[in-house]
Amino acid sequence: MSLTVVGVICAAALIPMPKSIQINTGSVSTGEVQIVEKTDKALVPEGYRIKIDEKGVVVSASDEAGKFRARTTLKQLSENGRWPYCAIEDEPSFRWRGVMLDEGRHFFGKEAVKNLLDTMAKYKLNVFHWHLTEDQGWRLDIPQFPELVKYGAVRPESAARTCRGGPDDFRGDGQKYGPFFYTSADIKEILEYANKRFITIVPEVEIPGHVRALLASHPEFACREGLSRVPRLMYGVEYDVLCAGNDDAIRFMEKVYDEVCKLFPGRYIHIGGDECPKERWKECSKCQARIKKLGLKDEDELQAWITRHFTDYLAKKGRIAIGWDEVLAGNPSQDTIIQNWRRSKYAVDAAKKGHDIIISPVGTTYFSVPQGIEDDPFTYLSPKMRSSLKNVYSFNPYSLIPPESKGRVLGGECCLWTECIWNEYDLAWKLWPRGLAFAEAMWTNPKEPRDYEEFKKRAKVHRKELISSKINCAPLE
C-alpha cells in the first residue's frame, strides 16, 4: 500500500488500509456534498476510486460491490463530520475473504447472524461460510423431512463448560438445548440481508462424517442398529457416520442437497468431508458389499467414492462443491474447491491437481483457539495453541505455495468453531480484534511489507468503536 499525507488530516483509522491514498490540504462537510457514483469497467470487481476535493465526492467502480466498498471507506474516512480532500485507489488482493460460523454446536440465531454480517461488511469481508449441520445439531428446516429438526435440532443437554469432555469424563450441563433451527423464511431474510452487503453465503451440509444429528433423526441411515435419537452431546470425533453402502441413505442426501440448492441459490455448496472415521464401515455388511461391488481397495476409497458422487451430483445441478482438504483423497471433480486447514502440502497438492483453494490454517485462522491474552477469562479449544493478533496480521495465503500454483488461491477464511462459544458475547470476543487483522491481510497486497505497530494504532480506534457499538472486542494484546 502507498500512503501520502499532505496537511494535518490523516487516514489513521482505515481498516483495511487502501492500496493507495493521498490526503491533501482541505476538507469538506459530509452533509454538504453529494456523492457522485460512476461506472468504470476498467476497474477490477470490488475495486474503486474515490476523489474528494472542493468540487465534491466522486466514486468510480466497475460494479455495485465496488461502489459499496467505496461507501464503506467513506464512512471510515469521515472525521468530525468532514471528509479530507483525498485521492484513493483501491482493490482487493483476494476475492475470497471469509468468516466461517459453526452453528451445529451452539446456535446464535437470526439477529446475531445479521449483526455479524454488518460488521463483516464494515471491514470488506465478503463470504459468510455457514456451518449448519454437525454431530451436535442440525439447524436447517427441510419441511420434506421434518424429523431432521424434530430430533436433530434439540438435545437433552450439552457438554459442560469444561469444553473437551470425552466419553470417559463427559459431564453435561443438565440443560435442554433447543429445538434451534432456521426456517426457509429465516434463510430468505438472511440471504437478502447479505446480498445488500455484497456478502456471499456458502452453506455447509456435511457428509459422510459429522452427521450424528442427522442419524438421530434417521437412524436407519447409520451402519448399526439401536442408535439413540439424540445428537452427540460431547465434543470430539464421532464414530457413527453415514452408511456409504446404503442406497436409501445416498438417495436421501441427494434430496437434502436438492432442497439446499433451492434454499441457497448461490454457486457454492460446502459438503464438509473432514474427520470421517472408518470403523463403522469396516463392520458394516452394506459398506463392505459396496466396496466389493465397485472394486474398491478399502474404506478410504469408499469415502473417495461418496465424495466423487456428491461433487458430481452438485456439478450437474450447476453448483460448485467445496470440501475440507480430506476430500482431496477422493479425486473429486476438478471444479471442487478445496478448503485447506491442515498442512500446506495439501494445498499444494490441490493446486497441482487443478483445484482452486481456500486457505484456513488451523494454527492461524482458527479463532476458536487462544489469542495469547494474559489472564483471558474465556474458554478455548486447543488451549496449547495460539492464534495471536500479530500472527493473524502476518497471515499470507500464498505462504508456502509455489509460484506456479498461486493463481489457484482464492483467498482465506477465519473459522469460528463453537464448542467453546456459547453465545454472541463469546463469539465477538473470539472474532474481534483478530477479525480486523484478518480483514486487512485479505484485502492488502501480501507482497508488500506490513507494519504491525502502525496497524495496532488504527485497530485501537476500531476497538473503541466496536465496544461503543456493544460488540465485545478483546484487548489488542
C-alpha positions in Angstrom: 0.0 0.0 0.0 1.2 3.6 -0.5 0.2 6.4 1.7 1.0 10.1 1.1 -0.2 12.6 3.7 -0.3 16.3 3.0 -1.7 18.7 5.7 -2.9 17.8 9.1 -5.7 15.4 8.4 -4.7 11.8 8.2 -6.4 8.5 7.4 -5.2 6.9 10.6 -8.3 4.7 11.3 -8.9 3.0 7.9 -9.2 -0.8 8.1 -8.4 -2.3 5.8 -6.0 0.3 4.5 -6.5 1.2 0.8 -3.8 0.3 -1.7 -3.1 3.9 -2.4 -4.3 7.0 -0.6 -3.2 10.6 -0.9 -4.6 13.1 1.7 -4.4 16.7 0.6 -4.9 20.0 2.4 -8.5 20.9 2.9 -11.8 19.1 3.8 -15.5 19.2 3.1 -18.5 18.7 5.3 -20.1 15.3 4.7 -23.6 16.9 4.9 -22.9 19.5 2.3 -21.9 17.4 -0.7 -23.5 14.8 -2.9 -21.6 11.6 -3.7 -21.5 11.1 -7.5 -21.0 7.4 -8.5 -19.6 6.5 -11.9 -19.1 3.1 -13.6 -15.6 2.4 -14.9 -15.4 -1.1 -16.4 -11.6 -0.9 -16.4 -11.6 -1.4 -12.6 -11.5 -4.9 -11.2 -14.5 -6.4 -9.3 -14.9 -4.7 -5.9 -12.2 -2.2 -6.8 -12.9 1.5 -6.6 -11.5 5.1 -6.8 -12.5 8.0 -4.6 -11.7 11.6 -5.3 -12.7 14.3 -2.8 -11.9 18.0 -3.5 -13.6 21.4 -3.5 -15.9 20.1 -6.3 -17.3 17.3 -4.2 -17.0 13.5 -4.0 -16.7 11.2 -7.0 -16.7 7.4 -6.6 -15.8 5.2 -9.6 -16.2 1.4 -9.7 -16.9 -1.4 -12.2 -19.7 -3.0 -10.2 -22.1 -2.3 -7.4 -19.9 -4.2 -5.0 -17.1 -1.8 -5.7 -19.4 1.2 -5.1 -20.5 -0.4 -1.8 -16.9 -0.9 -0.7 -16.1 2.7 -1.5 -19.1 3.9 0.6 -17.7 1.8 3.4 -14.3 3.6 3.1 -16.1 6.9 3.1 -17.8 6.1 6.4 -14.5 5.3 8.0 -12.8 8.3 6.4 -15.3 10.7 8.0 -13.9 12.6 11.0 -16.0 15.0 13.0 -18.5 15.2 10.1 -15.9 16.1 7.5 -14.0 14.3 4.7 -10.4 15.3 3.9 -9.6 16.2 0.3 -8.0 13.0 -1.0 -7.5 10.6 -3.8 -7.9 6.8 -3.2 -7.3 3.9 -5.5 -8.2 0.5 -4.0 -8.9 -3.1 -4.9 -8.9 -6.4 -3.0 -5.9 -8.8 -3.2 -8.1 -11.8 -2.7 -11.6 -12.4 -3.9 -12.5 -14.8 -1.1 -12.4 -13.1 2.3 -14.5 -15.3 4.5 -15.7 -15.9 8.0 -17.0 -19.4 9.0 -19.5 -19.8 11.8 -20.4 -23.2 13.2 -23.9 -23.2 14.5 -24.1 -27.0 15.0 -22.5 -27.0 18.4 -24.2 -23.7 19.5 -27.0 -21.8 17.8 -26.9 -18.0 17.6 -30.0 -17.0 15.7 -31.1 -14.6 13.0 -30.2 -11.3 14.7 -26.7 -12.4 15.7 -26.0 -13.5 12.2 -27.2 -10.2 10.9 -25.0 -8.4 13.4 -22.1 -10.5 12.2 -22.8 -9.7 8.5 -22.9 -5.9 9.4 -19.5 -6.0 11.0 -18.1 -8.2 8.2 -19.3 -5.7 5.6 -17.7 -2.8 7.5 -14.3 -4.4 7.1 -14.9 -5.6 3.5 -15.2 -9.3 4.3 -17.3 -10.9 1.6 -18.0 -14.6 2.3 -20.1 -16.0 5.1 -19.4 -19.7 5.4 -22.4 -21.0 7.3 -21.7 -24.4 9.0 -25.3 -25.6 9.6 -25.1 -29.3 10.4 -23.0 -31.2 12.9 -22.9 -34.1 15.2 -24.4 -31.9 17.9 -27.1 -30.2 15.9 -29.0 -29.9 12.6 -30.0 -26.3 12.1 -31.8 -26.4 8.7 -35.5 -26.9 8.5 -36.4 -29.0 5.4 -40.2 -29.5 5.5 -40.0 -32.6 3.3 -38.0 -34.3 6.2 -39.4 -32.9 9.5 -37.5 -35.4 11.6 -34.3 -33.5 10.9 -35.3 -30.7 13.2 -37.6 -32.8 15.4 -34.7 -34.9 16.6 -31.6 -33.2 15.2 -32.2 -29.6 16.4 -32.6 -30.4 20.1 -30.6 -32.2 22.7 -31.3 -33.0 26.3 -28.1 -31.3 27.5 -24.8 -30.0 26.2 -21.2 -30.6 27.3 -20.4 -28.6 30.4 -18.1 -25.7 30.0 -15.1 -27.9 30.6 -15.4 -28.0 26.8 -13.5 -31.1 25.9 -15.3 -33.8 27.8 -14.7 -37.2 26.2 -16.6 -40.4 26.6 -14.9 -41.4 29.8 -15.0 -38.0 31.5 -18.1 -36.4 29.9 -20.1 -34.1 32.1 -23.3 -32.5 30.9 -24.8 -29.2 31.9 -28.2 -30.7 32.6 -30.0 -28.1 30.4 -32.2 -28.9 27.4 -30.8 -27.2 24.3 -33.3 -26.4 21.5 -35.0 -27.0 19.3 -33.0 -24.4 17.5 -33.0 -24.1 13.7 -33.6 -21.8 10.7 -36.8 -21.9 8.6 -36.9 -21.2 4.9 -38.2 -17.8 5.7 -35.3 -17.1 8.0 -32.9 -18.2 5.3 -34.5 -16.0 2.7 -34.4 -13.0 5.0 -30.7 -13.5 5.9 -29.8 -14.1 2.2 -31.4 -10.8 1.3 -29.6 -9.1 4.2 -26.3 -10.5 3.0 -26.9 -9.6 -0.7 -27.4 -6.0 0.2 -23.9 -6.0 1.8 -22.4 -7.9 -1.1 -21.6 -10.9 1.1 -21.9 -14.4 -0.4 -23.4 -17.1 1.8 -22.0 -20.6 1.5 -24.0 -23.2 3.4 -22.2 -26.3 4.7 -24.2 -29.6 5.0 -21.7 -32.3 6.0 -21.1 -35.8 4.7 -20.2 -38.5 5.4 -18.9 -37.7 8.9 -20.1 -35.2 11.5 -23.7 -36.4 10.9 -24.7 -37.7 14.3 -27.6 -35.2 14.5 -28.8 -36.5 11.1 -28.6 -40.1 12.3 -30.6 -39.1 15.4 -33.3 -38.0 13.0 -32.9 -41.0 10.7 -31.1 -43.9 12.5 -31.9 -46.1 9.5 -29.0 -44.4 7.7 -26.4 -45.5 10.2 -24.3 -48.6 9.9 -25.5 -50.2 13.1 -28.9 -50.6 14.7 -30.1 -49.3 18.0 -28.8 -45.8 17.6 -30.4 -43.3 20.1 -32.5 -40.5 18.6 -30.3 -37.9 20.4 -27.5 -35.9 18.7 -24.0 -36.3 20.1 -23.6 -34.5 23.4 -19.8 -34.5 23.8 -17.3 -32.9 21.5 -14.6 -34.7 19.5 -14.8 -37.1 16.6 -17.9 -39.2 16.2 -17.6 -42.8 15.0 -21.1 -43.2 13.7 -21.2 -41.8 10.2 -23.5 -42.0 7.2 -23.7 -45.6 5.9 -22.0 -45.3 2.5 -23.3 -48.7 1.5 -27.0 -47.8 2.0 -28.6 -46.8 -1.3 -31.5 -45.2 0.6 -29.1 -43.0 2.6 -27.4 -41.8 -0.7 -30.8 -41.0 -2.3 -31.9 -39.2 0.9 -28.8 -37.0 0.9 -29.4 -36.2 -2.8 -32.9 -35.0 -1.9 -31.4 -33.0 1.0 -28.9 -31.3 -1.3 -31.8 -30.6 -3.8 -33.5 -28.7 -1.0 -30.3 -26.9 0.0 -29.9 -25.8 -3.6 -33.4 -24.4 -3.6 -32.9 -22.5 -0.3 -29.4 -21.2 -1.3 -29.4 -20.1 -5.0 -25.7 -19.2 -4.9 -22.9 -21.1 -6.8 -21.3 -22.8 -3.8 -22.3 -25.7 -1.5 -19.9 -26.9 1.1 -20.1 -30.7 1.7 -17.6 -31.0 4.6 -15.8 -34.3 4.2 -13.4 -34.0 7.2 -12.8 -36.3 10.1 -14.7 -39.4 9.0 -13.6 -42.5 11.0 -13.9 -45.8 9.1 -14.5 -48.1 12.0 -18.3 -48.5 11.4 -17.8 -49.1 7.6 -15.3 -51.9 8.4 -18.0 -53.7 10.4 -20.9 -52.9 8.1 -22.1 -55.5 5.6 -23.7 -52.9 3.3 -20.5 -50.9 3.2 -18.4 -54.0 2.6 -20.7 -55.0 -0.2 -20.4 -51.6 -1.8 -16.6 -51.8 -1.7 -16.7 -55.3 -3.3 -19.2 -54.3 -6.0 -17.2 -51.2 -7.0 -13.9 -53.0 -6.9 -12.6 -50.6 -4.3 -9.4 -51.3 -2.3 -10.6 -50.2 1.2 -12.7 -47.9 3.3 -10.6 -44.9 2.3 -11.6 -45.5 -1.3 -15.2 -45.8 -0.2 -15.1 -42.3 1.2 -13.4 -41.2 -2.1 -16.4 -42.8 -4.0 -19.0 -40.9 -1.9 -17.1 -37.7 -2.3 -17.0 -38.0 -6.1 -20.7 -39.0 -6.2 -21.8 -35.8 -4.4 -19.4 -33.4 -6.0 -20.5 -34.7 -9.4 -24.2 -34.6 -8.3 -23.9 -30.9 -7.4 -21.9 -30.1 -10.5 -24.8 -31.5 -12.6 -27.1 -29.0 -10.7 -24.8 -26.2 -11.7 -23.2 -25.9 -8.3 -19.6 -25.9 -7.2 -18.8 -28.1 -4.3 -16.4 -27.1 -1.6 -14.8 -29.6 0.8 -12.2 -29.7 3.6 -8.9 -30.9 2.3 -9.6 -34.5 3.3 -11.8 -34.8 0.2 -8.8 -34.4 -2.0 -8.0 -38.1 -1.4 -11.2 -38.9 -3.4 -10.1 -37.2 -6.6 -13.3 -35.1 -6.7 -14.4 -33.3 -9.8 -11.9 -30.7 -10.8 -14.3 -27.8 -10.2 -14.4 -28.8 -6.5 -12.8 -26.1 -4.3 -10.5 -27.4 -1.6 -10.5 -25.7 1.8 -7.1 -26.3 3.3 -7.0 -26.4 7.1 -4.2 -28.9 7.7 -0.6 -28.8 6.5 0.2 -26.7 3.4 1.2 -29.8 1.5 -2.5 -30.5 0.9 -3.0 -27.0 -0.6 0.0 -27.6 -2.9 -1.4 -31.0 -3.9 -4.8 -29.5 -4.6 -3.3 -26.8 -6.8 -1.3 -29.4 -8.7 -4.5 -31.3 -9.4 -6.2 -28.2 -10.8 -8.4 -27.2 -7.8 -9.0 -23.7 -6.5 -8.1 -23.4 -2.9 -9.3 -21.5 0.2 -6.6 -21.3 2.9 -7.6 -21.7 6.5 -4.7 -23.0 8.5 -5.7 -24.2 12.0 -2.7 -22.5 13.6 -3.5 -19.0 12.4 -7.1 -18.6 11.3 -9.0 -20.9 13.7 -10.3 -18.3 16.1 -11.6 -21.0 18.4 -8.0 -21.3 19.8 -6.5 -18.9 22.3 -5.3 -15.5 21.2 -2.5 -15.2 23.8 -4.1 -12.6 26.1 -2.8 -12.7 29.6 -5.5 -13.8 32.1 -8.0 -14.3 29.3 -11.3 -15.3 31.1 -12.8 -17.0 28.1 -12.5 -20.8 27.3 -11.0 -22.0 24.1 -10.4 -25.2 22.1 -6.8 -26.5 22.0 -5.5 -24.4 24.9 -1.9 -25.1 24.0 -2.2 -23.4 20.6 -2.0 -19.7 19.9 -3.5 -17.5 17.2 -2.5 -14.1 18.3 -3.4 -10.8 16.7 0.2 -10.4 15.4 0.1 -13.9 13.9 -3.2 -13.2 12.1 -1.9 -9.9 10.8 1.1 -11.7 9.2 -1.2 -14.3 7.5 -0.4 -14.7 3.9 -2.5 -17.3 1.9 0.4 -17.6 -0.6 2.9 -18.6 2.1 4.5 -22.0 1.2 2.5 -22.2 -2.1 4.9 -22.5 -5.1 4.7 -19.6 -7.6 3.1 -21.7 -10.3 0.2 -22.6 -8.0 -0.6 -19.1 -6.6 -3.2 -18.5 -9.2 -5.3 -21.2 -7.6 -5.5 -19.5 -4.3 -8.9 -17.8 -4.0 -8.2 -16.3 -0.5 -8.8 -17.4 3.0 -11.3 -17.8 5.9 -11.1 -17.3 9.6 -13.1 -20.1 11.4 -15.2 -19.9 14.5 -15.8 -23.5 15.8 -18.2 -23.1 18.6 -17.6 -25.9 21.1 -16.5 -23.2 23.5 -18.5 -20.3 22.1 -21.9 -20.3 23.8 -23.4 -17.0 22.8 -22.9 -13.8 20.8 -20.9 -12.3 23.6 -18.4 -15.1 23.4 -18.4 -15.0 19.6 -17.4 -11.4 19.4 -14.6 -11.8 21.9 -13.1 -14.6 19.8 -13.5 -12.8 16.5 -12.6 -9.2 17.3 -10.0 -7.7 17.0 -8.4 -10.7 15.3 -11.0 -10.2 12.5 -9.6 -6.7 11.9 -6.2 -8.2 11.3 -7.6 -10.9 9.1 -9.6 -8.4 7.0 -6.5 -6.3 6.3 -4.4 -9.4 5.5 -7.1 -10.5 3.0 -7.5 -7.1 1.3 -4.0 -5.7 1.1 -1.1 -6.9 -1.1 0.7 -9.8 0.6 3.8 -9.0 -1.3 4.2 -5.6 0.4 5.5 -5.4 4.0 3.0 -4.8 6.8 3.7 -2.6 9.8 2.1 -4.3 12.7 2.7 -1.4 15.2 1.1 1.1 12.8 -1.9 -1.3 12.3 -2.3 -1.5 16.1 -2.8 2.3 16.3 -5.7 2.0 13.8 -7.0 -1.1 15.4 -7.2 0.7 18.8 -9.6 3.3 17.2 -11.8 0.5 15.8 -11.8 -1.4 19.1 -13.3 1.6 20.8 -15.9 1.9 18.0 -16.8 -1.8 18.3 -17.1 -1.6 22.1 -19.3 1.5 21.8 -21.5 -0.5 19.4 -21.9 -3.1 22.1 -19.6 -5.6 20.4 -17.4 -7.5 22.9 -14.0 -6.8 21.5 -10.9 -8.4 23.2 -7.8 -6.4 24.0 -5.3 -5.9 21.2 -2.6 -7.9 23.1 
